[in-house]
Amino acid sequence: MVAGLIFVGIQLRIANRESRAAANQAFADSFASMAQIVIDNAEFADILSRGLLGLDNLESDERIRFVSYFSTIMLRTYENTYSQYRRGRLEEHIWHGAVLPLTGISATKGFQEMWAMRSSWFEPEFRRLIGELISKAMDKENNLTKAY
C-alpha cells in the first residue's frame, strides 16, 4: 500500500512537471505568434506604432485593427498566460519576463485609450493587473515609444 502511494505521488509530480512544461511551451508559441503578426506586416507595424502614440493618430479602419489586435489577440494571450501563472502552471521567471514589455506598452497613450474602451471585456483580476502595470509604468515613465 505504501509503495502504491509513493508511486502515485511520483506520477503526480511527473504529471505536474509535464503540465508546466506544456504551459511554458504554449506561452512561448502564443507570444511568437503575436510577434509574427507585427514582424510580417509592415503596414500593421506602422499602425501599432502610430496607435501607441494615441488613437487620434489612426484612421477609423486602422483604429479598429489596433483595438482588435490588443483586445482580442494580445491581451487575451496575456490574460490566459496570467491565469496559468496564478494557477502555478507557468514558471514565475517566465511570467515576469513576459510582463516587462506589457509594462512599457501600458504607459502609452494609445494603449490606455484602448484599455478604457475594452477593459470590461476582461476578468477582474486581470483588470487589476493591467491597472497596476499602468500605474507602475507611469511612475517610471517607462514609455515604449521613447525606445523606438
C-alpha positions in Angstrom: 0.0 0.0 0.0 2.8 2.5 0.9 4.6 1.6 -2.3 1.4 2.3 -4.2 1.1 5.7 -2.6 4.7 6.6 -3.4 4.2 5.5 -7.0 1.1 7.7 -7.3 3.0 10.6 -5.7 5.8 10.3 -8.2 3.3 10.1 -11.1 1.6 13.2 -9.9 4.9 15.1 -9.7 5.8 14.0 -13.2 2.4 15.0 -14.5 2.7 18.4 -12.8 6.1 18.9 -14.3 4.8 17.9 -17.8 1.8 20.2 -17.4 4.1 23.2 -16.5 6.4 22.4 -19.4 3.4 22.3 -21.8 2.1 25.6 -20.4 5.5 27.2 -20.8 5.7 25.9 -24.4 2.1 27.2 -25.2 3.1 30.5 -23.7 6.2 30.7 -26.0 4.2 29.7 -29.0 1.4 32.3 -28.3 3.9 35.1 -27.9 5.8 34.1 -31.0 2.5 34.2 -33.0 1.7 37.6 -31.6 5.1 39.0 -32.6 4.9 37.3 -36.0 1.8 39.3 -36.9 3.7 42.5 -36.5 7.0 41.3 -38.0 5.4 40.0 -41.1 3.3 43.1 -41.8 5.0 46.5 -42.1 1.7 48.2 -42.6 0.3 46.8 -39.4 3.6 47.6 -37.5 3.1 51.2 -38.6 -0.5 51.2 -37.3 0.7 49.9 -34.0 3.5 52.4 -33.8 1.2 55.3 -34.5 -1.6 53.9 -32.4 0.5 53.7 -29.3 1.0 57.4 -29.6 -2.7 57.9 -29.4 -5.8 56.6 -31.2 -6.3 60.1 -32.8 -3.2 59.2 -35.0 -5.2 56.5 -36.7 -7.9 56.4 -39.4 -11.1 54.7 -38.3 -10.3 51.4 -40.0 -6.8 51.5 -38.5 -8.2 52.2 -35.1 -10.4 49.1 -35.4 -7.3 47.0 -36.3 -5.3 48.5 -33.4 -8.0 48.0 -30.8 -8.9 44.5 -32.1 -5.3 43.4 -32.0 -4.8 44.5 -28.4 -8.2 43.4 -27.1 -8.7 40.1 -28.9 -5.2 38.9 -29.6 -2.5 40.4 -27.4 -4.4 41.0 -24.1 -6.4 37.7 -24.4 -3.0 35.9 -24.7 -1.7 37.8 -21.6 -4.9 37.1 -19.7 -4.7 33.4 -20.4 -1.0 33.4 -19.5 -1.6 35.3 -16.3 -4.3 32.8 -15.4 -1.9 29.9 -16.0 0.7 31.7 -13.9 -1.7 32.3 -11.0 -2.6 28.6 -11.1 1.0 27.6 -10.8 1.2 26.2 -14.3 3.7 28.8 -15.6 7.1 29.4 -14.0 7.5 32.7 -12.2 10.6 33.8 -14.1 8.8 33.2 -17.4 5.8 35.3 -16.4 7.9 38.1 -15.1 10.0 38.2 -18.3 6.8 38.3 -20.4 5.1 41.1 -18.4 8.0 43.6 -18.8 7.1 44.6 -22.4 3.5 45.0 -21.4 4.6 47.4 -18.7 6.2 49.6 -21.2 3.3 49.3 -23.7 0.8 50.1 -20.9 2.4 53.5 -20.4 1.4 54.7 -23.9 -1.5 56.9 -24.6 -2.9 54.6 -27.2 -2.9 51.6 -25.0 -4.6 53.5 -22.2 -7.2 54.8 -24.6 -7.8 51.2 -25.9 -7.9 49.9 -22.3 -10.5 52.4 -21.3 -12.8 51.1 -24.1 -12.2 47.4 -23.6 -11.2 46.7 -20.0 -14.7 45.5 -19.2 -14.1 42.6 -21.5 -11.6 41.0 -19.1 -11.7 39.2 -15.8 -11.5 41.4 -12.7 -8.1 40.0 -11.6 -6.6 40.8 -15.0 -8.1 44.3 -14.9 -6.4 44.9 -11.6 -3.1 43.6 -13.0 -3.3 46.0 -16.0 -4.2 48.9 -13.7 -1.1 48.2 -11.6 1.0 48.0 -14.7 -0.3 51.3 -16.0 0.4 52.9 -12.6 3.9 51.4 -12.4 4.7 52.4 -16.0 3.5 55.9 -15.5 5.5 56.2 -12.3 8.7 55.1 -14.0 7.9 56.9 -17.3 8.8 53.6 -19.0 7.3 54.5 -22.3 7.9 52.0 -25.1 7.5 54.6 -27.8 10.5 56.5 -26.5 12.7 53.5 -27.2 11.8 53.4 -30.9 
